[in-house]
Amino acid sequence: MTFFNPSLAAVDPPPDLALETWTVRATARQAETSRSFGSTVAAGIFLLGLALAVAAFRTRTNLNELRADFVAGVTHELKTPIATIRAIGESLRTGRAANPSEYAGLVVQEAKRLTRLVDNLLAFSRVTDTAAVQSFEPIAVDVLVSDALQRLDWQLREAGFAVSVNMPRNLPPIFADPSAVTLMVDNVLDNVVRHSRTNRRLDITAAHVGAKIVLTISDAGGGIPDDELPLVTRKFYRGRHAGPGGTGLGLAIASRIATEHGGELTVRSVTGAGTTVSISLPVAAAERIA
């Protein structure tokens, strides 16, 4: 079929072509079902956008609250040992210190506390894999634990902790970075000291399981609620029953260090009975020990 302007064809019409005129009328009419479907889609998109906006607002609010708690915790953690060291210095300067050696011991303990806080902040600030800059070497687990207990000796004695250490003889060393695993153990033990209320007991054991050494640290504190267990190794998280102080970084950094060493940190807890932290770390190969 050929469509052309009838007025042009009328000037010289083809002899064998019958001319027929067609008239086409086109109208647009939206069906009711189509209109209803479009309205439903539009409403769904609006509600989805509203839900996403609300979720983003809540996430930002929670993040701001975590940051505020973190800043408050860090400020408190810095102020407390600094104030203690300053008070001790004033007492020594004016001659009011009855036992200077005991005061000196307190200064050392508070300085260690500040050092651990700075180490945690430095570990938190790292944005790349720290395993690339760590120096790994064989480390005896019993020495690692005894040194950590010695650093916390004053806090443990002051709080009245009953400490029990049970490790098998001839336990093979782990292959780890000394500074990193020291910070890891210190953070776990510091959590025990902070969160034990009345029944203050600390049990430390170690076992050789396959190619790993499993270090277990248990307390008899108030425990952690089941709904909080998956969250305790997240940065900034502090449980609803956590006491004053703390930054919410201790277990998060300890878990990260264990993972970087090819191991794992797990937390088990029973409310009202206590908490157990298990840390698995790889055994040093025989050629590395030699």
C-alpha positions in Angstrom: 0.0 0.0 0.0 1.2 3.5 -0.8 0.0 6.5 1.1 0.1 9.9 -0.5 -1.6 13.2 -0.5 -4.9 12.9 -2.4 -4.7 16.5 -3.6 -1.4 15.8 -5.4 -2.7 12.6 -7.0 -5.8 14.4 -8.3 -3.6 16.5 -10.7 -2.4 13.4 -12.7 -4.2 10.3 -11.4 -2.7 6.9 -12.5 -5.1 5.2 -15.0 -4.9 1.8 -13.3 -5.1 2.9 -9.7 -8.3 3.2 -8.0 -8.2 6.1 -5.6 -9.7 5.4 -2.2 -9.6 7.9 0.6 -9.0 6.7 4.2 -9.6 8.6 7.4 -7.8 7.4 10.5 -8.7 8.7 13.9 -6.4 7.9 16.9 -7.5 8.5 20.5 -5.5 7.8 23.7 -7.4 6.3 26.6 -5.8 4.9 29.8 -7.4 1.8 31.1 -8.4 1.8 34.8 -6.2 -1.2 35.6 -3.1 0.5 34.1 -3.8 3.7 36.1 -4.2 1.6 39.3 -1.0 -0.3 38.6 1.0 2.9 38.0 -0.3 4.4 41.2 0.7 1.3 43.1 4.2 1.3 41.7 4.6 5.0 42.5 3.4 4.5 46.1 5.8 1.5 46.5 8.8 3.5 45.3 7.9 6.4 47.6 7.6 4.0 50.6 10.9 2.4 49.7 12.6 5.7 49.5 11.1 6.8 52.8 12.3 3.5 54.5 15.8 4.0 53.1 15.9 7.6 54.4 14.8 6.5 57.8 17.4 3.7 57.9 20.1 6.1 56.8 19.1 8.6 59.5 19.1 5.9 62.2 22.5 4.6 61.1 24.0 8.1 61.2 22.5 8.7 64.6 23.9 5.5 66.0 27.3 6.3 64.5 27.2 9.7 66.1 26.3 8.2 69.5 29.1 5.6 69.2 31.6 8.4 68.3 30.5 10.5 71.2 30.8 7.5 73.6 34.2 6.8 72.2 35.5 10.3 72.7 34.0 10.4 76.2 35.6 7.0 77.0 39.0 8.0 75.6 38.9 11.3 77.5 38.1 9.5 80.8 40.8 6.9 80.2 43.4 9.6 79.6 42.3 11.8 82.4 42.3 9.2 85.2 45.9 8.0 85.0 47.2 11.5 84.3 45.3 12.8 87.4 46.8 10.0 89.5 50.3 10.6 88.3 50.0 14.3 88.9 48.6 13.7 92.5 51.5 11.3 93.2 54.0 13.8 91.9 52.6 16.6 94.1 52.8 14.3 97.1 56.4 13.4 96.4 57.4 17.0 95.7 55.9 18.3 99.0 57.2 15.3 101.0 53.8 14.1 102.0 54.4 10.6 100.6 54.8 8.1 103.5 56.1 5.3 101.3 57.9 6.7 98.2 58.5 3.2 96.7 54.8 2.4 96.8 54.0 5.7 95.1 56.6 5.0 92.5 54.9 1.6 91.8 51.6 3.4 91.2 53.2 5.8 88.7 54.6 2.8 86.8 51.2 1.1 86.8 49.4 4.2 85.5 52.1 4.8 82.9 51.5 1.2 81.7 47.8 1.9 81.5 48.5 5.0 79.4 50.8 3.0 77.2 48.1 0.4 76.5 45.6 3.1 75.7 48.0 4.7 73.2 48.7 1.3 71.7 45.0 0.7 71.2 44.5 4.0 69.6 47.4 3.4 67.2 46.1 0.0 66.4 42.7 1.4 65.7 44.1 4.1 63.5 45.7 1.6 61.1 43.8 1.4 57.9 45.9 -1.3 56.2 46.8 -4.8 57.1 49.3 -4.6 60.0 50.6 -8.1 59.4 52.9 -6.6 56.6 54.8 -4.5 59.2 54.8 -6.9 62.1 57.9 -8.9 63.1 57.0 -12.5 63.8 59.1 -14.8 66.0 58.6 -17.8 68.3 57.1 -16.8 71.7 56.6 -19.0 74.7 53.0 -18.8 75.9 53.8 -19.1 79.6 56.2 -16.2 79.4 53.6 -14.2 77.5 51.0 -14.8 80.2 53.3 -14.3 83.2 54.5 -11.0 81.8 50.9 -9.8 81.3 50.0 -10.8 84.8 53.1 -8.9 86.2 52.0 -5.8 84.3 48.6 -6.0 85.9 49.8 -7.2 89.3 48.8 -4.0 91.2 45.3 -3.9 89.7 44.7 -7.6 90.4 45.9 -7.4 94.0 44.1 -4.1 94.6 40.8 -5.6 93.3 41.3 -8.9 95.3 41.5 -11.3 92.4 42.2 -15.0 92.9 44.4 -15.9 89.9 44.9 -19.5 88.7 47.3 -20.4 85.8 47.3 -23.9 84.5 49.5 -24.7 81.5 51.0 -28.1 80.4 54.7 -28.5 80.3 56.6 -28.6 77.0 53.9 -26.4 75.4 55.3 -25.4 71.9 55.7 -21.7 71.3 53.5 -19.7 69.1 54.6 -17.8 66.0 53.6 -14.2 66.5 54.5 -10.5 66.8 55.5 -9.8 70.4 54.0 -6.3 70.6 50.8 -7.3 69.0 50.1 -10.4 71.1 51.1 -8.5 74.2 48.5 -5.9 73.5 46.0 -8.6 72.7 46.4 -10.4 76.1 46.6 -7.1 78.0 43.2 -6.0 76.5 41.5 -9.3 77.4 42.9 -9.2 81.0 42.0 -5.6 81.3 38.4 -6.5 80.4 38.3 -9.1 83.2 39.5 -6.5 85.7 37.0 -3.9 84.6 33.9 -6.1 84.4 34.2 -8.4 87.4 32.1 -7.1 90.3 31.9 -9.3 93.4 33.2 -12.8 92.5 36.7 -11.9 91.3 38.4 -14.9 89.9 40.7 -15.3 86.9 41.5 -18.6 85.4 44.1 -19.0 82.6 44.7 -22.2 80.7 46.4 -23.3 77.5 46.3 -26.4 75.3 48.0 -27.7 72.2 45.2 -28.4 69.7 46.4 -29.5 66.2 48.5 -26.8 64.7 47.3 -24.2 67.2 47.8 -23.1 70.8 44.5 -22.3 72.4 44.8 -19.8 75.3 41.7 -19.6 77.5 41.0 -16.7 79.9 37.9 -17.1 82.1 36.3 -14.9 84.8 33.4 -15.3 87.2 31.9 -11.9 86.6 28.4 -10.9 85.6 28.6 -12.4 82.1 27.4 -11.0 78.8 23.7 -11.3 77.6 23.2 -13.6 74.6 22.1 -10.8 72.3 25.3 -8.8 73.0 27.7 -11.7 72.4 28.0 -11.2 68.6 28.6 -7.5 69.1 31.4 -7.4 71.8 34.2 -7.7 69.2 33.0 -4.7 67.2 34.7 -1.4 67.5 33.2 1.1 70.0 30.6 -1.4 71.3 30.1 -1.3 75.0 27.4 -3.5 76.6 24.5 -2.1 78.5 25.9 -3.5 81.8 29.4 -2.2 81.2 30.8 -0.1 84.0 32.3 3.4 83.7 35.4 4.0 81.6 36.6 2.0 78.6 36.7 2.8 74.9 35.0 -0.1 73.3 38.2 -1.0 71.5 39.8 -3.7 73.7 38.1 -6.9 72.4 37.8 -5.5 68.9 41.6 -5.0 68.6 42.3 -8.3 70.3 40.1 -10.1 67.8 41.7 -8.3 64.9 45.2 -9.2 66.1 44.2 -12.9 66.5 42.8 -12.9 62.9 46.0 -11.2 61.5 48.0 -14.0 63.1 46.0 -16.7 61.4 44.0 -17.5 64.6 40.7 -16.7 66.1 39.2 -15.1 69.2 35.9 -16.4 70.4 33.7 -15.3 73.4 31.4 -17.5 75.4 29.4 -16.3 78.4 26.7 -17.2 80.8 24.8 -14.3 82.4 25.6 -14.3 86.1 28.3 -17.0 85.9 31.1 -15.4 83.9 32.8 -15.1 80.5 35.4 -17.2 78.7 37.6 -15.8 76.0 39.5 -18.4 73.8 42.3 -17.3 71.6 43.8 -19.7 69.0 47.3 -18.9 67.6 49.5 -20.9 65.2 52.3 -23.0 66.6 55.8 -22.0 65.5 57.3 -24.5 63.0 60.3 -26.5 64.2 62.7 -24.7 61.8 61.6 -21.4 63.1 62.3 -22.5 66.7 65.8 -23.6 65.8 
